[in-house]
Structures are given as C-alpha cells and as structure tokens.
C-alpha cells in the first residue's frame, strides 16, 4: 500500500493537535524533509515479494497417543 505525503493543511492540523505552532515555511520545510523518506517507502512497496515455492509444506501436526508418549519418555 503506497504512502502519500500529507498535505500542508493536514500537517498543520497534526501540529495543532500536538500544540505546535508551524509557520508556512516550517510546513514547507517539513514536507521537503519527509518526501525522500516517503518516496523510499513507495519504492520498497513496489518491489515484488519473490517468495520461493514451498517444497516441503508444514502440516498442522498431531498429538501423540499414550504409547508414543511412553516411548519418548523411556528413550530419555
């Protein structure tokens, strides 16, 4: 899912909620600082997963019965 750069108004609202006073120059500066990181996230988002095929799928397993449990305990 791509990440989008916040709008100047969104950034101002967030700053107000955190009791910060940002000038228009501050907002522009922060957006400029955020852009390369967000662009990097979006590049990574576009990369394929490249998961190898599963050769040996896992099974849910089973609970050993009493005879098997006794054999395991006696083998110690």
WOKA-V828896 format. One line per field, one symbol per residue. phi: phi as a letter, one per 40 degrees, with the letter a starting at -180 (. if undefined). A space follows every 50 residues. Layout:
phi->???
This chain:
phi->.cbbcccdccccccccccfbbbccccccccccccdcccccdccccccccf cccccbccbcgacccdcccccccccc
